[in-house]
Each structure stands twice: as C-alpha cells, then as structure tokens.
C-alpha cells in the first residue's frame, strides 16, 4: 500500500519499523485515554460545576468563554506543536518531550481550575489543559507512523481512535466515583492523564533526530505549518475534508443530545445526566466490539477505503435513526448504530491518513493539521446550530433537533463519498 510515487505524496526512501507488540499498545492506549479524560471531564462536567460555584448566574457564559478560547488556542497549537516535534533534536527523541510536556500541562491545568476564582483564571487553566491535550495528541498520533509499518497500523489506529469515546466514559465514571468532592473530581482524571503520558514516555523507544537530518525551515515552511496546497497534496486534502465532515456529525451528537432528550423525548432535567451517560456507554460498547475486528481485517486484507466509506455511511444511518426516534430505547438503538460506524471509522481512518501524509518522514506537523479536522467541528456546529434548529420550528417544537441530526448525517454521507478520490490507498 505504498504511496511514495503517487500525486499528493512525498517520495521517501525505504525504512524499517519496529512494529512493537501488545504491551506497547497498552501504554499507547493508556496515554491516549488519559489525555482525553484530562480535557473532556472538565468540558463535560467539572468546569460547569466550578463555574457555578464562582458565579451561579453567569456560569453558562463562563463555560462558553473558557471552552471557546481554549478550542481556538488548540487549533493553532496542533500544527505548531507538530512542526516543533518533527524538528526536535534533543536526546529524548522527537515525541517523548511532548509527552512529558503534556503531563506537566495537565497537572498545571487541573491545579489552575481547582484554584480558579474568576472567568479569567478558569480560562487560563482551560488553555493550559487544551495545549496539554495538543502536545499529547501530536506525540501519540505521530508514534503510529514512526513505529508501525503501513500494513501493521490498524490496531494502533484503533487504540488511538477509540480513546475519545472510551476516555469520556471512563473519565465520567471516575468523576462520579468521587462525587460530590469537586477537588477530587478535578484532580483524579488529571492524575491519570499525567501517569499515562509519563509511563508511555518511559516505554517509548524514540530515536534521536540528528541536527543534520532536521527538516529545513524557512518563511515558506512557516506558512506550510498551518496550510497545505490542496491541489499538490490532493490525497491528504480529501482525507482532511472527509474527516471534518464526519466530525460535524460527531459534534452534533456530543453537544446536543442532552437537549434532544429533554425537548424531543421529554426527559426531566434531573434525569438527563444518567440518560446521556447510558447513551455514551452504549455508543462506546458498540465501538469497542466492532473497531478491533475492523482494524485487524483492514490490515489483513490490505484495504482501508472500503472500511472508512462503509463506517461513515453506517454512522450517517445511525444519525438518521436518532433523528426520527420517538422513544428512549429507539434512541439507544440508533446510538448503537452511530457507535458501530464511529468505532470502525476511528479504527481505520487514522491508518489511512498515515498513508497519505505529504511528508511521511516528518508526520507530526501534517497529523497536527489533520487533528484540526477533528476539533474544528466543535466550534462550527455551535455556530450554525441556532439557524438549523430554527428550521421548521413550531410552538410545539421550538427547536428542530431532528434537523440538526439530519444535517450531521448528510455531512457524514458526503464525507464517505470524499474517500473515493483518494489514490494510492486501496
């Protein structure tokens, strides 16, 4: 499945990969899941609780400011940290320093949130945590093409891809174990993230980059940190746009299912948290069942595109079912379909992306750009949601949540189609 001589790729000399085993995958998963916990437990739960303690009236505004500013900083940091990682020449290697930096930032961010007494201090803590996630993600994703041959990347891709739903479930479970002790709810997920990054840094065999081999860097390269020519790197661009569209659907589910349950299925507010946790658990379980199978099958068959296309289509079908659900059991069944598609997509798409990188020898910067496709929808969906929710609104249903889910389904379906033009990957 080599892409070395195809348009949109960069020719590289043959290299060898260590293809580490299951223990490596365990520590890789530990670091990835911990990083997700450090970021998303505050975003989903503890930030709201902390903001309410500081200013009960303005808590929602505080949360919006913290999450919005943090997300913006992360979008800039992803490609910047990737570029820095590819050029790091210290004795610790190219990826290990950023795992250790992430551990330090997760600790500082949690302590900052714990000590925060205003919107400003919580925003600073949120920025530190978001940059910690950026640093960890850049290192973790770059390790896949660093360590694994193209036909052996399925399981590692699945481990990293599934860290998002698994991290959310485990993080919320851990937070609930120590609830209502807010300091413990803030510090314990961060401590797990710190441990995961440090342990992975210890076990990672990260070759040192010599200064003579460091990629060239000039003003044109500075611009290339944040942008790639979509015509010259067409394969990467199609993969980026496909992932962005699918994550629009993911963002619609994550951000608005609680409101959907209250408005459409008439859940009392006091019961929504339990319902969201159950639906997240169902989604994650479906993903965990099918993703490892798909990852191994993709490696064995030497094919990526059919799995990515089919999973995006299944994800879209699940969102359509969720949009027409008239009961909670029906909604859970729809979410299971979403989880199946999402899990298989996460399992295989990272492996596909690593095979269309513009510069395979220096993958972190380009993977940083790809991570923007994961995170940008989290800002885009809230921006367009008010207009979509007003479509066909009535007195009985003042907000049209099915329309939002259907828009996410349409985006995912288009994302599946956009995999077809990618060349050089079967």
C-alpha positions as CSV (number, residue, x, y, z in Angstrom):
1,X,0.0,0.0,0.0
2,X,2.9,2.3,-0.7
3,X,2.1,5.9,-1.8
4,X,5.6,7.0,-2.4
5,X,5.3,7.7,-6.1
6,X,1.7,9.0,-6.3
7,X,0.4,12.6,-6.7
8,X,-0.2,14.2,-3.4
9,X,2.6,12.3,-1.5
10,X,6.3,12.8,-0.9
11,X,8.8,10.3,-2.1
12,X,10.8,8.7,0.8
13,X,13.5,6.1,1.0
14,X,12.6,2.7,2.4
15,X,12.8,2.4,6.2
16,X,12.3,-0.2,8.8
17,X,9.7,-0.1,11.6
18,X,9.9,-1.8,15.0
19,X,6.2,-2.8,15.0
20,X,6.0,-3.1,18.8
21,X,3.6,-5.6,20.4
22,X,0.6,-5.6,22.7
23,X,2.3,-4.1,25.8
24,X,3.2,-1.0,23.7
25,X,-0.4,-0.7,22.6
26,X,-1.5,-0.9,26.2
27,X,0.7,2.1,27.2
28,X,-0.3,3.9,24.0
29,X,-3.9,3.5,24.9
30,X,-3.3,4.5,28.5
31,X,-1.7,7.8,27.4
32,X,-4.4,8.5,24.8
33,X,-7.4,7.7,27.1
34,X,-5.8,9.7,29.9
35,X,-5.3,12.7,27.7
36,X,-8.9,12.6,26.6
37,X,-10.0,12.4,30.3
38,X,-7.9,15.4,31.3
39,X,-9.7,17.5,28.6
40,X,-13.2,16.2,28.4
41,X,-14.1,15.6,32.0
42,X,-13.8,19.3,32.7
43,X,-15.5,20.2,29.4
44,X,-18.4,17.9,30.1
45,X,-18.8,18.1,33.9
46,X,-16.3,19.7,36.3
47,X,-15.9,23.1,34.5
48,X,-19.7,23.7,34.8
49,X,-19.7,22.7,38.5
50,X,-16.7,25.0,39.2
51,X,-18.2,27.9,37.2
52,X,-21.5,27.5,39.1
53,X,-19.6,27.8,42.4
54,X,-17.9,31.0,41.3
55,X,-20.9,32.7,39.6
56,X,-24.2,30.8,39.6
57,X,-25.9,33.5,37.4
58,X,-23.1,33.7,34.8
59,X,-21.9,30.1,34.8
60,X,-23.0,29.3,31.2
61,X,-21.3,32.4,29.9
62,X,-18.1,31.4,31.8
63,X,-18.2,27.9,30.3
64,X,-18.7,29.3,26.8
65,X,-15.8,31.7,27.2
66,X,-13.4,29.0,28.6
67,X,-14.3,26.4,26.0
68,X,-14.3,28.8,23.1
69,X,-10.9,30.4,23.9
70,X,-9.3,27.0,24.7
71,X,-10.5,25.5,21.5
72,X,-9.1,28.4,19.5
73,X,-5.7,28.0,21.1
74,X,-5.7,24.3,20.4
75,X,-6.4,24.8,16.7
76,X,-3.3,27.0,16.5
77,X,-1.2,24.7,18.7
78,X,-1.9,21.4,16.8
79,X,0.2,22.1,13.6
80,X,2.7,24.3,15.6
81,X,3.5,21.6,18.0
82,X,3.6,19.1,15.2
83,X,6.2,21.2,13.4
84,X,8.2,21.5,16.6
85,X,8.1,17.8,17.3
86,X,9.3,16.9,13.8
87,X,12.3,19.2,14.3
88,X,13.2,18.3,17.9
89,X,16.8,17.1,18.1
90,X,17.3,16.5,21.9
91,X,18.5,13.3,23.5
92,X,14.9,12.4,24.5
93,X,13.8,12.0,20.9
94,X,11.2,13.8,18.8
95,X,8.0,12.6,20.6
96,X,8.9,11.9,24.2
97,X,9.5,15.6,25.2
98,X,5.9,16.4,24.2
99,X,4.5,13.6,26.3
100,X,6.3,14.9,29.3
101,X,5.3,18.5,28.5
102,X,1.7,17.3,28.3
103,X,1.9,15.6,31.7
104,X,3.2,18.9,33.2
105,X,0.5,20.9,31.5
106,X,-2.3,18.6,32.6
107,X,-1.2,18.9,36.2
108,X,-0.9,22.7,36.0
109,X,-4.3,23.0,34.2
110,X,-6.1,20.9,36.9
111,X,-4.4,22.9,39.7
112,X,-5.4,26.1,38.0
113,X,-9.0,25.0,37.7
114,X,-9.1,24.0,41.3
115,X,-7.6,27.3,42.5
116,X,-9.6,29.5,39.9
117,X,-11.8,32.2,41.3
118,X,-12.8,34.0,38.1
119,X,-13.6,33.6,34.4
120,X,-10.1,34.7,33.6
121,X,-8.3,32.2,35.8
122,X,-10.6,29.4,34.6
123,X,-9.9,30.4,31.0
124,X,-6.1,30.3,31.6
125,X,-6.5,26.9,33.2
126,X,-8.6,25.7,30.2
127,X,-5.9,27.0,27.8
128,X,-3.2,25.2,29.6
129,X,-5.2,21.9,29.6
130,X,-6.1,22.3,25.9
131,X,-2.4,22.8,25.0
132,X,-1.6,19.8,27.1
133,X,-4.0,17.7,25.0
134,X,-2.5,19.1,21.9
135,X,1.0,18.2,23.0
136,X,-0.1,14.7,23.9
137,X,-2.1,14.1,20.8
138,X,0.7,15.3,18.5
139,X,3.1,12.8,20.1
140,X,0.6,9.9,20.3
141,X,-0.6,10.1,16.7
142,X,2.9,10.6,15.3
143,X,4.1,7.5,17.1
144,X,1.9,5.4,14.8
145,X,3.8,6.1,11.5
146,X,7.0,6.3,13.5
147,X,6.8,2.8,14.9
148,X,4.5,0.7,12.6
149,X,4.7,-0.3,9.0
150,X,1.8,0.8,6.8
151,X,0.2,-2.7,6.8
152,X,0.5,-3.0,10.7
153,X,-1.2,0.2,11.7
154,X,-4.7,-1.0,12.2
155,X,-4.6,-1.9,15.9
156,X,-2.7,1.2,16.9
157,X,-5.0,3.3,14.9
158,X,-8.0,1.7,16.6
159,X,-6.5,2.2,20.1
160,X,-5.9,5.9,19.5
161,X,-9.2,6.4,17.6
162,X,-11.3,4.8,20.4
163,X,-9.6,6.8,23.1
164,X,-12.2,9.5,22.6
165,X,-15.4,7.6,23.5
166,X,-13.6,5.3,26.0
167,X,-11.9,8.3,27.7
168,X,-15.3,10.1,28.1
169,X,-16.9,7.0,29.7
170,X,-14.0,6.2,32.0
171,X,-13.5,9.8,32.9
172,X,-17.1,10.4,33.8
173,X,-17.2,7.1,35.7
174,X,-14.1,8.1,37.7
175,X,-15.5,11.5,38.4
176,X,-18.8,10.0,39.6
177,X,-16.9,7.7,42.0
178,X,-15.6,10.7,44.0
179,X,-18.6,13.0,43.5
180,X,-19.5,15.4,45.1
181,X,-15.9,16.0,46.1
182,X,-15.1,18.6,43.4
183,X,-11.3,18.8,44.1
184,X,-11.1,15.0,43.7
185,X,-13.3,15.2,40.6
186,X,-10.9,17.7,39.0
187,X,-7.6,16.2,40.2
188,X,-8.1,12.4,39.7
189,X,-8.7,12.4,35.9
190,X,-5.7,14.8,35.5
191,X,-3.6,12.5,37.7
192,X,-4.5,9.5,35.4
193,X,-3.5,11.6,32.4
194,X,-0.2,12.5,33.9
195,X,0.5,8.9,34.7
196,X,-0.4,7.8,31.2
197,X,1.8,10.3,29.5
198,X,4.8,9.7,31.8
199,X,4.6,5.9,31.5
200,X,4.3,6.0,27.8
201,X,7.3,8.3,27.6
202,X,9.3,5.8,29.7
203,X,8.5,2.8,27.5
204,X,8.7,4.6,24.1
205,X,11.8,3.9,22.1
206,X,12.0,7.2,20.4
207,X,15.0,7.6,18.1
208,X,17.0,10.8,18.4
209,X,16.9,13.1,15.4
210,X,20.3,14.4,14.5
211,X,20.7,18.0,13.5
212,X,21.9,17.1,10.1
213,X,18.6,15.3,9.4
214,X,16.4,18.1,10.8
215,X,13.9,19.3,8.2
216,X,14.6,22.6,6.5
217,X,12.7,25.6,7.8
218,X,12.1,29.0,6.3
219,X,9.3,31.5,5.8
220,X,7.6,29.3,3.3
221,X,7.7,26.4,5.7
222,X,6.3,28.6,8.4
223,X,3.2,29.2,6.2
224,X,3.1,25.5,5.5
225,X,2.8,24.8,9.2
226,X,-0.8,25.9,9.0
227,X,-1.7,25.3,5.4
228,X,-1.0,22.8,2.6
229,X,-1.7,23.2,-1.1
230,X,-4.8,21.1,-1.7
231,X,-4.0,20.5,-5.3
232,X,-0.4,19.4,-4.7
233,X,-1.4,17.3,-1.8
234,X,-4.8,16.1,-3.0
235,X,-4.9,12.8,-1.2
236,X,-4.3,14.4,2.1
237,X,-6.9,17.2,1.4
238,X,-9.6,14.7,0.5
239,X,-8.9,12.8,3.7
240,X,-8.9,16.0,5.8
241,X,-12.3,17.2,4.3
242,X,-13.8,13.7,4.8
243,X,-12.8,13.6,8.4
244,X,-14.0,17.2,9.0
245,X,-17.5,16.3,7.7
246,X,-17.8,13.2,9.7
247,X,-16.8,15.0,12.9
248,X,-19.5,17.6,12.2
249,X,-21.9,14.7,12.9
250,X,-19.9,13.6,16.0
251,X,-20.1,17.2,17.3
252,X,-23.9,17.3,16.7
253,X,-24.4,14.2,18.9
254,X,-21.9,15.2,21.6
255,X,-23.1,18.8,22.1
256,X,-26.9,18.5,21.7
257,X,-28.1,15.0,22.7
258,X,-28.9,16.3,26.2
259,X,-31.1,19.0,24.8
260,X,-32.6,16.5,22.3
261,X,-33.6,14.2,25.2
262,X,-35.3,17.0,27.0
263,X,-37.0,18.7,24.1
264,X,-37.9,15.7,21.9
265,X,-38.2,12.8,24.3
266,X,-39.3,15.0,27.2
267,X,-36.8,13.8,29.8
268,X,-36.9,15.7,33.1
269,X,-33.7,17.7,33.5
270,X,-32.8,15.8,36.7
271,X,-32.7,12.5,34.7
272,X,-30.8,13.8,31.6
273,X,-27.3,13.2,33.0
274,X,-28.0,9.5,33.6
275,X,-29.5,9.1,30.2
276,X,-26.5,10.8,28.5
277,X,-24.1,8.5,30.4
278,X,-26.1,5.5,29.3
279,X,-26.2,6.5,25.7
280,X,-22.5,7.2,25.8
281,X,-21.9,3.8,27.3
282,X,-24.0,2.2,24.5
283,X,-22.0,4.1,21.8
284,X,-18.7,3.1,23.3
285,X,-19.6,-0.5,23.8
286,X,-20.7,-0.8,20.1
287,X,-17.4,0.9,19.0
288,X,-15.3,-1.4,21.2
289,X,-17.0,-4.5,19.8
290,X,-16.5,-3.8,16.2
291,X,-13.5,-1.5,15.9
292,X,-10.8,-4.1,16.8
293,X,-12.2,-6.6,14.4
294,X,-12.3,-3.9,11.6
295,X,-8.7,-2.8,12.4
296,X,-7.3,-6.3,12.1
297,X,-9.4,-7.1,9.0
298,X,-8.2,-3.9,7.3
299,X,-4.5,-4.9,7.9
300,X,-5.1,-8.4,6.8
301,X,-6.9,-7.5,3.6
302,X,-4.6,-4.6,2.9
303,X,-7.6,-2.3,2.4
304,X,-8.6,0.9,4.1
305,X,-11.1,2.8,1.9
306,X,-14.0,0.2,2.0
307,X,-13.9,0.2,5.8
308,X,-13.8,4.0,6.1
309,X,-16.5,4.5,3.5
310,X,-18.8,1.9,5.0
311,X,-18.3,3.1,8.5
312,X,-19.1,6.7,7.6
313,X,-22.3,5.5,5.8
314,X,-23.3,3.5,8.9
315,X,-22.6,6.5,11.1
316,X,-24.9,8.6,8.9
317,X,-27.6,6.0,9.0
318,X,-27.4,6.0,12.8
319,X,-27.9,9.7,12.9
320,X,-31.0,9.4,10.7
321,X,-32.4,6.8,13.1
322,X,-31.7,9.1,16.0
323,X,-33.4,12.0,14.3
324,X,-36.7,10.0,14.0
325,X,-36.5,8.3,17.3
326,X,-39.8,8.5,19.3
327,X,-38.7,6.7,22.4
328,X,-35.5,6.3,24.5
329,X,-35.0,2.6,23.6
330,X,-35.3,3.6,19.9
331,X,-32.7,6.4,20.5
332,X,-30.3,4.0,22.3
333,X,-30.6,1.6,19.3
334,X,-29.8,4.5,17.0
335,X,-26.8,5.5,19.1
336,X,-25.6,1.9,18.9
337,X,-25.6,2.2,15.1
338,X,-23.7,5.5,15.5
339,X,-21.2,3.8,17.7
340,X,-20.6,1.0,15.3
341,X,-19.9,3.4,12.5
342,X,-17.9,5.7,14.6
343,X,-15.8,3.0,16.1
344,X,-14.9,1.4,12.8
345,X,-14.2,4.8,11.3
346,X,-11.9,5.7,14.2
347,X,-10.2,2.4,14.0
348,X,-9.2,2.5,10.3
349,X,-9.2,6.2,9.2
350,X,-6.0,7.1,11.2
351,X,-4.2,4.3,9.4
352,X,-5.5,5.6,6.1
353,X,-4.4,9.1,6.9
354,X,-0.8,8.0,7.8
355,X,-0.6,6.6,4.3
356,X,-1.3,9.9,2.5
357,X,0.9,12.2,4.6
358,X,2.7,14.8,2.5
359,X,5.9,14.2,4.3
360,X,5.9,10.7,5.8
361,X,9.4,11.1,7.3
362,X,8.1,14.0,9.4
363,X,4.5,13.1,10.2
364,X,3.7,15.2,13.3
365,X,3.1,18.5,11.6
366,X,0.7,17.0,9.0
367,X,-1.1,15.0,11.6
368,X,-1.4,18.2,13.6
369,X,-3.3,19.7,10.6
370,X,-5.4,16.6,10.4
371,X,-6.3,17.0,14.1
372,X,-7.8,20.4,13.2
373,X,-10.4,18.4,11.2
374,X,-11.3,16.6,14.5
375,X,-11.6,19.7,16.6
376,X,-12.9,22.5,14.3
377,X,-16.4,21.0,14.1
378,X,-16.7,21.6,17.8
379,X,-16.7,25.3,17.1
380,X,-18.6,25.2,13.8
381,X,-21.6,23.2,15.0
382,X,-22.5,25.6,17.8
383,X,-22.1,28.5,15.4
384,X,-24.6,27.1,12.8
385,X,-26.8,25.2,15.2
386,X,-29.2,28.2,16.0
387,X,-30.0,28.6,12.3
388,X,-30.6,24.9,11.8
389,X,-32.6,24.5,15.0
390,X,-35.0,27.2,13.8
391,X,-35.8,25.4,10.5
392,X,-39.5,24.3,10.7
393,X,-39.7,25.3,14.3
394,X,-43.2,25.3,15.8
395,X,-44.8,26.2,19.1
396,X,-44.9,22.5,20.0
397,X,-41.2,22.1,19.0
398,X,-39.5,25.4,19.2
399,X,-36.1,23.8,18.3
400,X,-35.8,21.3,15.5
401,X,-33.2,18.9,16.8
402,X,-34.0,16.2,14.2
403,X,-32.9,18.7,11.5
404,X,-29.6,19.1,13.3
405,X,-29.0,15.4,13.4
406,X,-30.1,15.0,9.8
407,X,-27.6,17.7,8.8
408,X,-24.9,15.7,10.6
409,X,-26.0,12.6,8.8
410,X,-25.7,14.4,5.4
411,X,-22.3,15.7,6.3
412,X,-21.1,12.2,7.2
413,X,-22.5,10.7,4.0
414,X,-20.7,13.3,1.9
415,X,-17.6,12.5,3.9
416,X,-17.9,8.9,2.9
417,X,-18.1,9.8,-0.8
418,X,-15.0,12.0,-0.5
419,X,-12.8,9.0,0.4
420,X,-13.3,7.7,-3.2
421,X,-11.0,10.2,-5.0
422,X,-8.0,9.3,-2.7
423,X,-5.4,7.5,-4.8
424,X,-2.7,5.1,-3.7
425,X,-4.7,3.5,-0.8
426,X,-6.9,0.6,-1.5
